[in-house]
């Protein structure tokens, strides 16, 4: 998705509201992706703070699903992680892994244990308890906890915690990690179910694809909590305020580059026998593009006003959006904090170049504009809305390339230079001497005599 970190965002990250912070710098193109941490929000199940040892059925922050939560002591833990029982068959506990990109190789580590509930009989936990773990794009991994052969109903268990790992390749952005109970006996008490604790994850992100064209930046996505939004509108509306959202750039997927070369102005062809020298004025401009507008356009929908970034290509309109649209300001602020230079939504320039064109050659000028692509998330401070966006615009980091070029004529240009000039015939007097020249004629002076009339006729010089 660094020379500096984003101080204002560090607090949000610590609170579990943002994807992972990574240093804001552009990795070398050949650098292989390195393993890095994935933020599993509330992976110790400590929030909200619980009273007593449990079990409690209060919803767990950042997780979706029913549960039976126990304190670390009641779970038989020696650390600060709470144990969560998955309840009975089919019940799930799930979370989207923030900031993980499709194609990432993710390794989830956690611990499991048979239930510590005093409602369990020895037979229900003696051989362990079954559950499944899966994630978007990954296999279904069936697991059975360790057994607890010494249990007696009415006496809480002490926990038999075993370390586990689950590895998968993300099939979508922000894949869903899901734990599902497979305790099927209807006689088993709801609290007597497999437990999980201390969930952590790391990933090896996919290689950065620098070949994607700026006009096809991909489909933007929006989420609220662990649910995918059907449209982008609510997430964009949640950012419609000066400080409603922050933009979180992902430096792993951000880079600068030179765009394809294009010819600026005309090609001048020297058909003469002499070297030509002349000056000409070049003018050129660049605009930005964004995946939000492209997503709306691809769906055939009108772009909601709140989501209109300064990427229309109309300079007057884009200047207005840059001033008035909160999301434009949120993005520009995050970019400037991260890269220590202002973002520019558009650029233009003009300059005069002097050309010397040899006989039989052609002169032209090419432009390779420097551009910058930033991928990241607009994150709502209040509602846990997250809107993925890719923005591509002119770069201040490196100069544009102007290539002043000359080269031999093409065959078509040679034919054009050899063609006769436009002419016609003289139907009468074609072979007669030319008549006297009228070159140098002067108008006669106006008469000064009283009553004389001025004449507009001309007279030849003697």
C-alpha positions in Angstrom: 0.0 0.0 0.0 8.2 5.3 4.9 10.2 8.0 5.7 7.9 8.9 8.5 4.9 7.4 10.3 1.5 8.9 10.6 1.3 10.1 14.3 -2.5 10.8 14.2 -3.1 7.3 12.8 -0.9 5.4 15.3 -3.5 6.0 18.0 -6.3 4.7 15.8 -4.2 1.7 14.9 -3.5 0.9 18.5 -7.2 1.0 19.1 -7.7 -1.6 16.3 -9.5 0.7 13.9 -7.0 0.7 11.0 -5.1 -1.7 8.8 -1.4 -2.2 9.6 1.0 0.7 9.7 4.0 0.2 7.4 6.8 2.7 6.8 6.0 5.1 4.1 8.6 4.5 1.4 8.6 3.1 -2.1 10.1 -0.3 -2.2 12.5 -1.2 -4.9 10.8 -2.9 -7.8 12.8 -6.1 -7.4 12.4 -6.4 -3.7 10.7 -9.6 -2.7 7.7 -9.2 -0.3 8.6 -9.9 3.3 6.5 -11.4 6.0 4.7 -8.9 8.1 2.2 -8.8 10.9 -1.5 -8.7 10.3 -3.6 -6.9 12.9 -6.1 -9.3 14.4 -8.3 -6.9 16.3 -9.0 -7.9 19.9 -7.2 -11.2 19.3 -7.0 -11.8 23.1 -10.8 -11.3 23.4 -10.2 -8.8 26.2 -12.7 -6.2 25.0 -15.2 -5.2 26.2 -13.9 -5.6 29.8 -15.7 -8.3 31.6 -16.6 -8.6 35.3 -16.0 -11.9 37.0 -14.8 -15.1 35.5 -17.7 -15.8 33.2 -19.0 -17.3 31.1 -20.5 -14.2 29.5 -22.4 -13.9 26.2 -21.7 -10.2 25.6 -20.6 -9.5 22.0 -16.8 -9.4 21.6 -15.4 -6.2 20.1 -14.5 -6.6 16.4 -15.8 -10.2 16.2 -19.1 -11.4 14.9 -20.9 -14.4 16.4 -22.3 -15.9 19.6 -19.8 -17.0 22.2 -19.2 -18.0 25.8 -16.3 -15.9 27.1 -14.2 -16.7 30.2 -11.6 -14.8 32.1 -7.9 -15.8 31.7 -7.9 -17.4 35.1 -11.1 -19.3 34.5 -9.8 -20.4 31.1 -6.7 -21.9 32.7 -4.5 -19.4 30.9 -1.2 -18.1 32.2 -1.3 -14.9 30.0 -3.8 -12.1 29.6 -5.8 -13.9 26.8 -9.4 -14.7 27.5 -10.8 -18.1 26.3 -13.9 -18.2 24.1 -16.1 -21.2 23.7 -17.7 -21.5 20.3 -21.0 -22.9 21.6 -22.7 -25.7 19.6 -22.8 -27.0 16.1 -22.8 -24.4 13.4 -22.2 -21.4 15.5 -19.4 -19.2 14.2 -17.0 -16.6 15.4 -15.4 -14.5 12.6 -13.5 -11.4 11.7 -12.2 -9.7 8.6 -8.4 -9.4 8.6 -7.8 -5.7 8.0 -5.5 -4.6 5.2 -4.8 -8.1 3.8 -4.8 -8.1 0.0 -6.1 -10.9 -2.3 -3.3 -13.2 -3.1 -1.5 -12.8 0.3 -0.2 -15.9 1.9 -1.5 -15.7 5.5 -0.5 -17.8 8.5 -2.9 -17.7 11.5 -1.7 -19.0 14.9 -3.9 -19.6 17.9 -4.5 -22.0 20.8 -7.4 -24.3 21.5 -8.7 -26.3 24.4 -11.6 -28.5 25.4 -14.3 -26.6 27.3 -13.6 -25.6 30.9 -17.4 -25.4 31.7 -18.5 -27.2 34.8 -21.5 -28.4 32.8 -19.3 -30.8 30.8 -19.3 -34.5 31.5 -16.2 -36.5 31.2 -17.4 -38.3 28.2 -18.0 -35.0 26.3 -14.4 -33.9 26.6 -12.4 -37.1 27.0 -11.5 -37.4 23.3 -11.5 -33.6 22.6 -14.1 -31.5 20.9 -14.4 -30.8 17.1 -14.5 -27.5 15.3 -13.5 -26.1 11.9 -11.3 -23.1 10.9 -11.5 -21.6 7.4 -10.9 -18.3 5.7 -11.8 -16.7 2.3 -9.9 -18.6 -0.3 -8.6 -21.1 2.1 -9.4 -24.8 2.8 -11.7 -26.0 5.6 -9.4 -27.3 8.3 -11.1 -29.8 10.7 -9.6 -29.8 14.2 -10.2 -31.7 17.4 -8.9 -30.2 20.6 -6.8 -32.1 23.1 -8.8 -34.5 25.4 -9.5 -33.9 29.0 -9.9 -37.4 30.5 -10.0 -36.4 34.2 -13.1 -34.3 34.1 -16.1 -34.7 36.4 -19.3 -32.8 35.8 -19.8 -30.0 38.3 -16.0 -29.2 38.4 -14.6 -26.6 36.1 -11.7 -27.7 33.8 -8.3 -26.2 34.0 -7.8 -25.9 30.2 -5.6 -28.0 28.0 -4.3 -25.5 25.5 -2.6 -26.6 22.3 -0.9 -24.3 19.7 -2.4 -24.5 16.2 -1.7 -22.9 12.8 -3.8 -22.3 9.8 -2.3 -21.3 6.4 -4.3 -20.0 3.4 -4.0 -17.8 0.4 -6.5 -14.9 0.6 -9.2 -15.2 -2.1 -10.4 -11.6 -1.6 -9.3 -8.4 0.0 -9.8 -8.4 3.8 -10.6 -12.1 3.9 -12.9 -13.5 6.6 -11.4 -15.7 9.3 -14.1 -18.1 10.7 -14.1 -20.6 13.5 -17.1 -22.9 13.5 -18.2 -25.3 16.3 -18.9 -28.9 15.3 -20.3 -30.2 18.7 -23.5 -31.9 17.6 -24.8 -33.8 20.6 -28.1 -32.1 21.6 -27.6 -33.2 25.2 -24.4 -31.2 25.5 -24.8 -28.0 27.4 -24.3 -24.8 25.4 -21.3 -23.8 27.4 -19.5 -27.1 26.8 -17.9 -26.4 23.5 -14.3 -26.1 22.1 -12.4 -23.0 23.1 -10.0 -20.7 21.3 -7.6 -18.0 22.5 -4.7 -15.7 21.5 -5.2 -15.3 17.8 -2.4 -13.9 15.8 -1.6 -13.6 12.1 1.3 -12.8 9.7 1.2 -12.5 5.9 3.4 -12.5 2.8 1.7 -9.9 0.6 1.4 -10.5 -3.2 4.0 -9.1 -5.5 3.1 -5.6 -6.6 1.6 -5.4 -10.1 2.9 -2.2 -11.8 1.4 -3.0 -15.2 -2.2 -1.9 -14.3 -3.2 1.0 -16.4 -4.2 4.2 -14.6 -7.6 4.1 -16.4 -8.4 0.6 -15.0 -7.4 0.8 -11.3 -9.7 -2.0 -10.2 -12.9 -2.2 -8.2 -13.2 -0.2 -5.0 -14.8 -2.0 -2.0 -16.5 -0.9 1.2 -16.9 -2.6 4.5 -18.6 -1.9 7.8 -17.1 -4.0 10.6 -17.0 -7.6 9.3 -19.6 -7.1 6.6 -19.1 -6.1 3.0 -21.2 -3.2 1.8 -23.3 -3.8 -1.4 -22.4 -0.2 -2.6 -19.8 2.4 -1.8 -22.3 5.1 -0.9 -22.7 4.6 2.8 -18.9 4.4 3.4 -18.3 7.5 1.3 -21.1 9.3 3.1 -19.5 8.4 6.4 -16.4 10.4 5.2 -18.4 13.5 4.3 -17.0 15.8 7.0 -13.7 17.5 7.5 -12.4 15.0 10.1 -15.0 12.2 9.6 -12.4 9.8 8.1 -8.7 9.4 7.8 -7.0 8.0 4.7 -4.6 5.2 5.5 -2.1 4.7 2.7 -0.7 1.2 2.1 2.9 1.8 1.0 3.4 -1.8 0.0 1.0 -1.2 -2.9 2.0 2.4 -3.7 4.6 3.4 -6.2 5.8 6.1 -8.6 6.5 5.5 -12.3 7.0 7.1 -15.7 3.9 6.9 -17.9 4.0 5.8 -21.6 5.5 8.4 -23.9 3.3 10.5 -26.0 4.0 13.1 -28.8 3.4 16.7 -27.8 2.6 19.1 -30.6 3.4 18.5 -34.3 6.1 16.8 -36.2 8.1 19.1 -38.4 9.5 17.7 -41.7 12.4 19.5 -43.4 11.9 19.0 -47.1 14.5 21.7 -48.0 18.2 21.5 -48.8 19.2 23.6 -45.8 19.2 23.3 -42.0 16.1 24.8 -40.5 16.1 26.5 -37.1 13.0 27.6 -35.4 11.3 27.9 -32.0 7.9 26.5 -31.0 5.8 26.6 -27.8 4.9 23.3 -26.1 2.0 23.0 -23.7 0.9 19.9 -21.8 -1.2 18.9 -18.8 -1.8 15.9 -16.6 -4.8 14.8 -14.5 -5.6 12.3 -11.8 -7.6 9.1 -11.8 -9.3 7.1 -9.0 -10.8 3.7 -8.6 -14.0 5.0 -6.8 -15.1 6.9 -9.9 -14.1 4.0 -12.1 -16.1 1.6 -10.0 -19.2 3.8 -10.4 -18.6 4.2 -14.1 -18.1 0.4 -14.6 -21.5 -0.2 -12.9 -23.2 2.4 -15.0 -24.1 4.5 -12.0 -23.9 8.3 -11.4 -21.0 9.2 -9.1 -22.4 10.3 -5.7 -21.3 13.9 -4.9 -19.7 12.9 -1.6 -17.4 10.5 -3.5 -16.3 13.0 -6.2 -12.5 13.4 -6.0 -10.6 15.9 -8.2 -10.2 13.4 -11.0 -12.8 14.5 -13.6 -10.2 15.9 -16.0 -12.0 19.3 -16.1 -9.5 21.7 -14.5 -12.1 24.1 -13.2 -14.3 21.3 -11.7 -11.3 19.6 -10.2 -10.0 22.8 -8.6 -13.5 23.2 -7.0 -13.5 19.6 -5.8 -10.0 20.0 -4.3 -11.3 22.9 -2.2 -14.7 21.5 -1.2 -14.7 17.7 -1.0 -13.7 16.4 2.4 -12.4 13.1 1.0 -10.0 15.0 -1.2 -8.6 16.9 1.8 -8.4 13.7 3.9 -6.3 12.0 1.2 -4.1 15.0 0.6 -3.4 15.4 4.3 -2.5 11.7 4.8 -0.2 11.8 1.7 1.6 14.9 2.8 2.2 13.6 6.3 3.5 10.3 5.0 5.7 11.5 2.1 6.6 15.0 3.4 5.5 16.7 0.2 2.1 18.0 -1.1 -0.1 15.9 -3.4 -1.1 17.4 -6.7 -4.3 16.4 -8.4 -3.4 18.0 -11.7 -0.4 19.7 -13.4 0.3 21.8 -16.5 3.3 23.4 -18.1 4.4 25.2 -21.2 7.9 25.9 -22.6 9.6 27.1 -25.7 12.0 24.7 -27.4 14.5 25.6 -30.2 14.8 23.0 -33.0 17.5 22.6 -35.6 16.3 20.2 -38.3 18.8 18.8 -40.9 17.7 18.4 -44.5 15.8 15.1 -45.0 15.0 14.8 -41.2 11.9 15.2 -39.0 11.7 16.8 -35.6 9.2 16.1 -32.8 8.9 16.2 -29.0 7.7 13.4 -26.7 6.6 13.6 -23.1 6.9 11.0 -20.4 5.1 12.3 -17.4 6.1 11.2 -13.9 3.2 9.8 -12.0 2.4 8.4 -8.6 -0.1 5.7 -7.5 -1.3 5.5 -3.9 -3.5 2.6 -2.6 -5.2 2.7 0.8 -8.3 3.0 2.8 -10.7 5.8 3.9 -11.5 4.8 7.5 -14.4 6.2 9.4 -13.4 7.2 13.0 -16.9 6.5 14.2 -18.6 3.6 12.4 -15.8 1.3 11.3 -16.6 2.0 7.7 -13.6 1.2 5.4 -13.5 2.3 1.8 -10.7 1.0 -0.4 -9.4 3.4 -3.0 -6.5 3.6 -5.5 -5.5 7.1 -6.7 -3.1 7.9 -9.5 -1.9 11.4 -10.2 1.0 13.6 -11.4 4.1 13.2 -9.2 6.2 15.9 -7.6 8.9 13.3 -6.6 10.7 13.1 -10.0 10.6 15.5 -13.0 8.7 14.8 -16.2 10.8 13.7 -19.2 10.7 15.9 -22.3 12.4 14.1 -25.2 13.4 16.4 -28.1 13.9 14.1 -31.1 15.0 14.1 -34.7 15.2 11.3 -37.1 15.1 10.3 -40.8 11.9 10.7 -42.8 9.5 7.8 -43.3 8.8 6.7 -46.9 5.5 8.5 -46.8 7.2 11.7 -45.7 9.8 11.3 -48.5 7.0 10.9 -51.0 5.4 14.0 -49.7 8.6 16.1 -50.0 9.1 14.9 -53.6 5.6 15.8 -54.6 5.1 18.8 -56.9 3.9 22.1 -55.4 0.4 23.2 -56.2 0.3 24.7 -59.7 -2.0 25.5 -62.7 -1.7 26.4 -66.4 -1.6 29.8 -68.3 -4.2 29.4 -71.0 -3.2 32.6 -72.9 0.2 34.1 -73.5 2.2 31.3 -71.8 5.2 31.9 -74.1 5.1 35.7 -74.3 7.5 38.0 -72.4 6.4 39.1 -69.0 4.7 42.4 -68.8 6.3 45.3 -67.0 6.6 44.9 -63.3 4.4 46.9 -60.9 6.9 46.4 -58.1 7.6 49.6 -56.2 4.5 51.6 -57.2 3.8 54.6 -55.0 0.6 56.4 -54.4 0.5 59.9 -55.9 0.5 62.9 -53.6 -2.8 64.5 -52.9 -3.3 67.7 -55.1 -2.9 71.1 -53.4 -4.5 73.3 -56.0 -7.9 74.8 -55.1 -10.8 72.7 -56.4 -8.6 69.7 -57.4 -9.9 66.3 -56.7 -7.7 63.6 -55.0 -7.0 60.4 -57.0 -6.3 56.9 -55.6 -4.4 55.9 -58.8 -0.7 54.7 -58.7 2.1 55.7 -61.0 5.3 53.8 -61.9 8.7 55.1 -60.7 11.0 56.4 -63.4 
